[in-house]
Amino acid sequence: MFVSAKVTSKGQLTLPKAVRNLLKVDTGSVVVFEKEDDKVVIKSAKTLREFKGFLKGKNRPADFDELRTTAKEHIGRKAGHGQR
């Protein structure tokens, strides 16, 4: 499959219908862009429902500030921030 999309002056783009169908995304869906080697992969974002039971048995209270910081660091690394 080869499709293209034009980037607007605001840096936005519309996912072509064929891509939306392939990813099974619709209005309000969230997609993530992930760098893999010399390309960027677009994936449908996971929903919280998909993680149900993931932390079962972890009886430690959550430190949301710590979780937020860890998540931001992880996303920054995945996006390649700080790499020059």
Backbone as XML, in Angstrom:
<?xml version="1.0"?>
<chain id="A" units="angstrom">
  <residue number="1" name="MET">
    <atom name="N" x="0.848" y="-1.174" z="0.000"/>
    <atom name="CA" x="0.000" y="0.000" z="0.000"/>
    <atom name="C" x="0.893" y="1.236" z="0.000"/>
  </residue>
  <residue number="2" name="PHE">
    <atom name="N" x="0.556" y="2.181" z="-0.857"/>
    <atom name="CA" x="1.247" y="3.461" z="-0.879"/>
    <atom name="C" x="0.190" y="4.549" z="-0.932"/>
  </residue>
  <residue number="3" name="VAL">
    <atom name="N" x="0.129" y="5.371" z="0.109"/>
    <atom name="CA" x="-0.764" y="6.516" z="0.157"/>
    <atom name="C" x="0.025" y="7.697" z="0.678"/>
  </residue>
  <residue number="4" name="SER">
    <atom name="N" x="-0.444" y="8.895" z="0.410"/>
    <atom name="CA" x="0.258" y="10.073" z="0.897"/>
    <atom name="C" x="-0.727" y="11.019" z="1.565"/>
  </residue>
  <residue number="5" name="ALA">
    <atom name="N" x="-0.183" y="11.940" z="2.345"/>
    <atom name="CA" x="-0.979" y="12.958" z="3.017"/>
    <atom name="C" x="-0.149" y="14.231" z="3.039"/>
  </residue>
  <residue number="6" name="LYS">
    <atom name="N" x="-0.811" y="15.356" z="2.893"/>
    <atom name="CA" x="-0.137" y="16.640" z="2.873"/>
    <atom name="C" x="-0.148" y="17.261" z="4.270"/>
  </residue>
  <residue number="7" name="VAL">
    <atom name="N" x="0.994" y="17.796" z="4.691"/>
    <atom name="CA" x="1.120" y="18.454" z="5.993"/>
    <atom name="C" x="0.680" y="19.912" z="5.828"/>
  </residue>
  <residue number="8" name="THR">
    <atom name="N" x="-0.183" y="20.375" z="6.730"/>
    <atom name="CA" x="-0.666" y="21.756" z="6.668"/>
    <atom name="C" x="0.376" y="22.703" z="7.261"/>
  </residue>
  <residue number="9" name="SER">
    <atom name="N" x="0.112" y="23.997" z="7.139"/>
    <atom name="CA" x="1.026" y="25.007" z="7.693"/>
    <atom name="C" x="1.118" y="24.913" z="9.216"/>
  </residue>
  <residue number="10" name="LYS">
    <atom name="N" x="0.135" y="24.275" z="9.851"/>
    <atom name="CA" x="0.148" y="24.086" z="11.304"/>
    <atom name="C" x="0.788" y="22.757" z="11.701"/>
  </residue>
  <residue number="11" name="GLY">
    <atom name="N" x="1.344" y="22.032" z="10.727"/>
    <atom name="CA" x="1.988" y="20.761" z="11.021"/>
    <atom name="C" x="1.013" y="19.607" z="11.175"/>
  </residue>
  <residue number="12" name="GLN">
    <atom name="N" x="-0.219" y="19.784" z="10.732"/>
    <atom name="CA" x="-1.232" y="18.745" z="10.870"/>
    <atom name="C" x="-1.355" y="17.959" z="9.568"/>
  </residue>
  <residue number="13" name="LEU">
    <atom name="N" x="-1.854" y="16.720" z="9.693"/>
    <atom name="CA" x="-2.160" y="15.945" z="8.509"/>
    <atom name="C" x="-3.397" y="15.118" z="8.761"/>
  </residue>
  <residue number="14" name="THR">
    <atom name="N" x="-4.049" y="14.731" z="7.693"/>
    <atom name="CA" x="-5.222" y="13.875" z="7.785"/>
    <atom name="C" x="-4.803" y="12.482" z="7.360"/>
  </residue>
  <residue number="15" name="LEU">
    <atom name="N" x="-5.093" y="11.496" z="8.192"/>
    <atom name="CA" x="-4.772" y="10.120" z="7.817"/>
    <atom name="C" x="-5.719" y="9.697" z="6.698"/>
  </residue>
  <residue number="16" name="PRO">
    <atom name="N" x="-5.190" y="9.224" z="5.597"/>
    <atom name="CA" x="-6.048" y="8.759" z="4.509"/>
    <atom name="C" x="-6.966" y="7.627" z="4.983"/>
  </residue>
  <residue number="17" name="LYS">
    <atom name="N" x="-8.123" y="7.518" z="4.348"/>
    <atom name="CA" x="-9.121" y="6.531" z="4.759"/>
    <atom name="C" x="-8.548" y="5.114" z="4.775"/>
  </residue>
  <residue number="18" name="ALA">
    <atom name="N" x="-7.722" y="4.777" z="3.801"/>
    <atom name="CA" x="-7.140" y="3.429" z="3.758"/>
    <atom name="C" x="-6.291" y="3.158" z="5.001"/>
  </residue>
  <residue number="19" name="VAL">
    <atom name="N" x="-5.570" y="4.164" z="5.479"/>
    <atom name="CA" x="-4.735" y="4.017" z="6.671"/>
    <atom name="C" x="-5.621" y="3.921" z="7.912"/>
  </residue>
  <residue number="20" name="ARG">
    <atom name="N" x="-6.648" y="4.767" z="7.997"/>
    <atom name="CA" x="-7.580" y="4.698" z="9.133"/>
    <atom name="C" x="-8.228" y="3.322" z="9.212"/>
  </residue>
  <residue number="21" name="ASN">
    <atom name="N" x="-8.619" y="2.787" z="8.072"/>
    <atom name="CA" x="-9.230" y="1.452" z="8.053"/>
    <atom name="C" x="-8.233" y="0.388" z="8.493"/>
  </residue>
  <residue number="22" name="LEU">
    <atom name="N" x="-7.004" y="0.490" z="8.020"/>
    <atom name="CA" x="-5.962" y="-0.470" z="8.374"/>
    <atom name="C" x="-5.688" y="-0.460" z="9.874"/>
  </residue>
  <residue number="23" name="LEU">
    <atom name="N" x="-5.637" y="0.750" z="10.464"/>
    <atom name="CA" x="-5.367" y="0.889" z="11.902"/>
    <atom name="C" x="-6.614" y="0.703" z="12.762"/>
  </residue>
  <residue number="24" name="LYS">
    <atom name="N" x="-7.775" y="0.652" z="12.107"/>
    <atom name="CA" x="-9.061" y="0.547" z="12.819"/>
    <atom name="C" x="-9.245" y="1.723" z="13.773"/>
  </residue>
  <residue number="25" name="VAL">
    <atom name="N" x="-8.998" y="2.944" z="13.251"/>
    <atom name="CA" x="-9.193" y="4.151" z="14.044"/>
    <atom name="C" x="-10.304" y="4.981" z="13.425"/>
  </residue>
  <residue number="26" name="ASP">
    <atom name="N" x="-10.941" y="5.784" z="14.253"/>
    <atom name="CA" x="-12.044" y="6.630" z="13.828"/>
    <atom name="C" x="-11.939" y="7.953" z="14.565"/>
  </residue>
  <residue number="27" name="THR">
    <atom name="N" x="-12.900" y="8.817" z="14.368"/>
    <atom name="CA" x="-12.922" y="10.111" z="15.034"/>
    <atom name="C" x="-12.733" y="9.930" z="16.537"/>
  </residue>
  <residue number="28" name="GLY">
    <atom name="N" x="-11.802" y="10.671" z="17.102"/>
    <atom name="CA" x="-11.528" y="10.597" z="18.530"/>
    <atom name="C" x="-10.490" y="9.557" z="18.919"/>
  </residue>
  <residue number="29" name="SER">
    <atom name="N" x="-10.113" y="8.690" z="17.996"/>
    <atom name="CA" x="-9.085" y="7.693" z="18.284"/>
    <atom name="C" x="-7.734" y="8.389" z="18.439"/>
  </residue>
  <residue number="30" name="VAL">
    <atom name="N" x="-6.823" y="7.721" z="19.106"/>
    <atom name="CA" x="-5.480" y="8.256" z="19.299"/>
    <atom name="C" x="-4.499" y="7.321" z="18.604"/>
  </residue>
  <residue number="31" name="VAL">
    <atom name="N" x="-3.554" y="7.915" z="17.878"/>
    <atom name="CA" x="-2.488" y="7.134" z="17.264"/>
    <atom name="C" x="-1.160" y="7.607" z="17.831"/>
  </residue>
  <residue number="32" name="VAL">
    <atom name="N" x="-0.172" y="6.743" z="17.795"/>
    <atom name="CA" x="1.166" y="7.099" z="18.256"/>
    <atom name="C" x="2.132" y="6.951" z="17.091"/>
  </residue>
  <residue number="33" name="PHE">
    <atom name="N" x="3.152" y="7.799" z="17.089"/>
    <atom name="CA" x="4.194" y="7.763" z="16.078"/>
    <atom name="C" x="5.459" y="7.281" z="16.777"/>
  </residue>
  <residue number="34" name="GLU">
    <atom name="N" x="6.042" y="6.196" z="16.280"/>
    <atom name="CA" x="7.202" y="5.611" z="16.930"/>
    <atom name="C" x="8.341" y="5.485" z="15.917"/>
  </residue>
  <residue number="35" name="LYS">
    <atom name="N" x="9.511" y="6.012" z="16.277"/>
    <atom name="CA" x="10.676" y="5.951" z="15.396"/>
    <atom name="C" x="11.317" y="4.582" z="15.509"/>
  </residue>
  <residue number="36" name="GLU">
    <atom name="N" x="11.509" y="3.941" z="14.382"/>
    <atom name="CA" x="12.197" y="2.651" z="14.321"/>
    <atom name="C" x="13.263" y="2.759" z="13.244"/>
  </residue>
  <residue number="37" name="ASP">
    <atom name="N" x="14.507" y="2.800" z="13.674"/>
    <atom name="CA" x="15.643" y="2.957" z="12.761"/>
    <atom name="C" x="15.458" y="4.211" z="11.905"/>
  </residue>
  <residue number="38" name="ASP">
    <atom name="N" x="15.325" y="4.046" z="10.587"/>
    <atom name="CA" x="15.234" y="5.206" z="9.697"/>
    <atom name="C" x="13.808" y="5.500" z="9.240"/>
  </residue>
  <residue number="39" name="LYS">
    <atom name="N" x="12.810" y="4.970" z="9.980"/>
    <atom name="CA" x="11.418" y="5.204" z="9.597"/>
    <atom name="C" x="10.564" y="5.492" z="10.820"/>
  </residue>
  <residue number="40" name="VAL">
    <atom name="N" x="9.372" y="6.010" z="10.576"/>
    <atom name="CA" x="8.410" y="6.278" z="11.644"/>
    <atom name="C" x="7.206" y="5.369" z="11.418"/>
  </residue>
  <residue number="41" name="VAL">
    <atom name="N" x="6.795" y="4.683" z="12.467"/>
    <atom name="CA" x="5.673" y="3.756" z="12.403"/>
    <atom name="C" x="4.489" y="4.398" z="13.116"/>
  </residue>
  <residue number="42" name="ILE">
    <atom name="N" x="3.322" y="4.332" z="12.504"/>
    <atom name="CA" x="2.091" y="4.849" z="13.113"/>
    <atom name="C" x="1.310" y="3.650" z="13.636"/>
  </residue>
  <residue number="43" name="LYS">
    <atom name="N" x="0.930" y="3.722" z="14.918"/>
    <atom name="CA" x="0.176" y="2.638" z="15.537"/>
    <atom name="C" x="-1.041" y="3.198" z="16.240"/>
  </residue>
  <residue number="44" name="SER">
    <atom name="N" x="-2.067" y="2.388" z="16.325"/>
    <atom name="CA" x="-3.232" y="2.752" z="17.119"/>
    <atom name="C" x="-2.812" y="2.699" z="18.582"/>
  </residue>
  <residue number="45" name="ALA">
    <atom name="N" x="-3.171" y="3.733" z="19.354"/>
    <atom name="CA" x="-2.780" y="3.787" z="20.765"/>
    <atom name="C" x="-3.553" y="2.747" z="21.561"/>
  </residue>
  <residue number="46" name="LYS">
    <atom name="N" x="-2.886" y="2.197" z="22.546"/>
    <atom name="CA" x="-3.535" y="1.237" z="23.435"/>
    <atom name="C" x="-4.535" y="1.968" z="24.320"/>
  </residue>
  <residue number="47" name="THR">
    <atom name="N" x="-5.594" y="1.289" z="24.656"/>
    <atom name="CA" x="-6.574" y="1.859" z="25.576"/>
    <atom name="C" x="-6.313" y="1.303" z="26.966"/>
  </residue>
  <residue number="48" name="LEU">
    <atom name="N" x="-6.792" y="1.990" z="27.964"/>
    <atom name="CA" x="-6.627" y="1.514" z="29.346"/>
    <atom name="C" x="-7.276" y="0.156" z="29.535"/>
  </residue>
  <residue number="49" name="ARG">
    <atom name="N" x="-8.363" y="-0.092" z="28.830"/>
    <atom name="CA" x="-9.066" y="-1.368" z="28.962"/>
    <atom name="C" x="-8.153" y="-2.547" z="28.581"/>
  </residue>
  <residue number="50" name="GLU">
    <atom name="N" x="-7.250" y="-2.331" z="27.614"/>
    <atom name="CA" x="-6.345" y="-3.389" z="27.182"/>
    <atom name="C" x="-5.342" y="-3.757" z="28.280"/>
  </residue>
  <residue number="51" name="PHE">
    <atom name="N" x="-5.135" y="-2.880" z="29.245"/>
    <atom name="CA" x="-4.184" y="-3.133" z="30.322"/>
    <atom name="C" x="-4.847" y="-3.708" z="31.568"/>
  </residue>
  <residue number="52" name="LYS">
    <atom name="N" x="-6.151" y="-4.011" z="31.494"/>
    <atom name="CA" x="-6.876" y="-4.534" z="32.647"/>
    <atom name="C" x="-6.181" y="-5.789" z="33.177"/>
  </residue>
  <residue number="53" name="GLY">
    <atom name="N" x="-5.882" y="-5.809" z="34.460"/>
    <atom name="CA" x="-5.239" y="-6.939" z="35.104"/>
    <atom name="C" x="-3.725" y="-6.948" z="35.006"/>
  </residue>
  <residue number="54" name="PHE">
    <atom name="N" x="-3.145" y="-6.005" z="34.289"/>
    <atom name="CA" x="-1.711" y="-5.953" z="34.077"/>
    <atom name="C" x="-0.943" y="-5.810" z="35.397"/>
  </residue>
  <residue number="55" name="LEU">
    <atom name="N" x="-1.476" y="-5.029" z="36.308"/>
    <atom name="CA" x="-0.797" y="-4.778" z="37.582"/>
    <atom name="C" x="-1.383" y="-5.594" z="38.722"/>
  </residue>
  <residue number="56" name="LYS">
    <atom name="N" x="-2.158" y="-6.606" z="38.406"/>
    <atom name="CA" x="-2.785" y="-7.439" z="39.430"/>
    <atom name="C" x="-1.712" y="-8.016" z="40.353"/>
  </residue>
  <residue number="57" name="GLY">
    <atom name="N" x="-1.952" y="-7.917" z="41.640"/>
    <atom name="CA" x="-1.007" y="-8.438" z="42.613"/>
    <atom name="C" x="0.049" y="-7.437" z="43.045"/>
  </residue>
  <residue number="58" name="LYS">
    <atom name="N" x="0.055" y="-6.272" z="42.459"/>
    <atom name="CA" x="1.006" y="-5.229" z="42.840"/>
    <atom name="C" x="0.323" y="-4.366" z="43.895"/>
  </residue>
  <residue number="59" name="ASN">
    <atom name="N" x="0.515" y="-4.693" z="45.156"/>
    <atom name="CA" x="-0.191" y="-4.022" z="46.244"/>
    <atom name="C" x="0.507" y="-2.775" z="46.754"/>
  </residue>
  <residue number="60" name="ARG">
    <atom name="N" x="1.259" y="-2.125" z="45.913"/>
    <atom name="CA" x="1.975" y="-0.919" z="46.313"/>
    <atom name="C" x="1.154" y="0.305" z="45.889"/>
  </residue>
  <residue number="61" name="PRO">
    <atom name="N" x="0.911" y="1.239" z="46.816"/>
    <atom name="CA" x="0.179" y="2.448" z="46.420"/>
    <atom name="C" x="0.954" y="3.213" z="45.337"/>
  </residue>
  <residue number="62" name="ALA">
    <atom name="N" x="0.216" y="3.793" z="44.415"/>
    <atom name="CA" x="0.844" y="4.501" z="43.301"/>
    <atom name="C" x="1.307" y="5.894" z="43.719"/>
  </residue>
  <residue number="63" name="ASP">
    <atom name="N" x="2.502" y="6.254" z="43.309"/>
    <atom name="CA" x="3.019" y="7.615" z="43.464"/>
    <atom name="C" x="2.874" y="8.267" z="42.093"/>
  </residue>
  <residue number="64" name="PHE">
    <atom name="N" x="1.799" y="9.027" z="41.906"/>
    <atom name="CA" x="1.467" y="9.547" z="40.589"/>
    <atom name="C" x="2.502" y="10.538" z="40.059"/>
  </residue>
  <residue number="65" name="ASP">
    <atom name="N" x="3.152" y="11.286" z="40.925"/>
    <atom name="CA" x="4.217" y="12.183" z="40.465"/>
    <atom name="C" x="5.373" y="11.374" z="39.886"/>
  </residue>
  <residue number="66" name="GLU">
    <atom name="N" x="5.724" y="10.291" z="40.565"/>
    <atom name="CA" x="6.800" y="9.421" z="40.081"/>
    <atom name="C" x="6.401" y="8.765" z="38.758"/>
  </residue>
  <residue number="67" name="LEU">
    <atom name="N" x="5.150" y="8.278" z="38.673"/>
    <atom name="CA" x="4.670" y="7.657" z="37.438"/>
    <atom name="C" x="4.689" y="8.646" z="36.270"/>
  </residue>
  <residue number="68" name="ARG">
    <atom name="N" x="4.245" y="9.866" z="36.519"/>
    <atom name="CA" x="4.208" y="10.895" z="35.480"/>
    <atom name="C" x="5.627" y="11.207" z="34.986"/>
  </residue>
  <residue number="69" name="THR">
    <atom name="N" x="6.569" y="11.356" z="35.918"/>
    <atom name="CA" x="7.957" y="11.643" z="35.553"/>
    <atom name="C" x="8.548" y="10.498" z="34.740"/>
  </residue>
  <residue number="70" name="THR">
    <atom name="N" x="8.331" y="9.273" z="35.200"/>
    <atom name="CA" x="8.845" y="8.101" z="34.487"/>
    <atom name="C" x="8.244" y="8.017" z="33.084"/>
  </residue>
  <residue number="71" name="ALA">
    <atom name="N" x="6.945" y="8.259" z="32.959"/>
    <atom name="CA" x="6.286" y="8.206" z="31.646"/>
    <atom name="C" x="6.840" y="9.266" z="30.709"/>
  </residue>
  <residue number="72" name="LYS">
    <atom name="N" x="7.036" y="10.483" z="31.210"/>
    <atom name="CA" x="7.585" y="11.557" z="30.377"/>
    <atom name="C" x="8.992" y="11.215" z="29.903"/>
  </residue>
  <residue number="73" name="GLU">
    <atom name="N" x="9.811" y="10.646" z="30.796"/>
    <atom name="CA" x="11.171" y="10.258" z="30.418"/>
    <atom name="C" x="11.143" y="9.176" z="29.348"/>
  </residue>
  <residue number="74" name="HIS">
    <atom name="N" x="10.258" y="8.204" z="29.515"/>
    <atom name="CA" x="10.141" y="7.109" z="28.550"/>
    <atom name="C" x="9.703" y="7.630" z="27.188"/>
  </residue>
  <residue number="75" name="ILE">
    <atom name="N" x="8.710" y="8.488" z="27.172"/>
    <atom name="CA" x="8.214" y="9.043" z="25.910"/>
    <atom name="C" x="9.297" y="9.884" z="25.248"/>
  </residue>
  <residue number="76" name="GLY">
    <atom name="N" x="10.029" y="10.638" z="26.051"/>
    <atom name="CA" x="11.127" y="11.438" z="25.513"/>
    <atom name="C" x="12.192" y="10.576" z="24.855"/>
  </residue>
  <residue number="77" name="ARG">
    <atom name="N" x="12.521" y="9.453" z="25.508"/>
    <atom name="CA" x="13.510" y="8.543" z="24.918"/>
    <atom name="C" x="12.971" y="7.924" z="23.638"/>
  </residue>
  <residue number="78" name="LYS">
    <atom name="N" x="11.709" y="7.521" z="23.629"/>
    <atom name="CA" x="11.111" y="6.900" z="22.455"/>
    <atom name="C" x="11.056" y="7.876" z="21.291"/>
  </residue>
  <residue number="79" name="ALA">
    <atom name="N" x="10.837" y="9.145" z="21.590"/>
    <atom name="CA" x="10.743" y="10.161" z="20.540"/>
    <atom name="C" x="12.120" y="10.632" z="20.088"/>
  </residue>
  <residue number="80" name="GLY">
    <atom name="N" x="13.163" y="10.215" z="20.783"/>
    <atom name="CA" x="14.518" y="10.570" z="20.389"/>
    <atom name="C" x="14.973" y="11.901" z="20.918"/>
  </residue>
  <residue number="81" name="HIS">
    <atom name="N" x="14.285" y="12.452" z="21.905"/>
    <atom name="CA" x="14.696" y="13.725" z="22.489"/>
    <atom name="C" x="16.048" y="13.558" z="23.147"/>
  </residue>
  <residue number="82" name="GLY">
    <atom name="N" x="16.854" y="14.542" z="23.013"/>
    <atom name="CA" x="18.155" y="14.523" z="23.669"/>
    <atom name="C" x="19.223" y="13.819" z="22.853"/>
  </residue>
  <residue number="83" name="GLN">
    <atom name="N" x="18.841" y="13.252" z="21.706"/>
    <atom name="CA" x="19.821" y="12.610" z="20.835"/>
    <atom name="C" x="20.206" y="13.578" z="19.746"/>
  </residue>
  <residue number="84" name="ARG">
    <atom name="N" x="21.449" y="13.885" z="19.628"/>
    <atom name="CA" x="21.919" y="14.815" z="18.595"/>
    <atom name="C" x="23.064" y="14.204" z="17.845"/>
  </residue>
</chain>
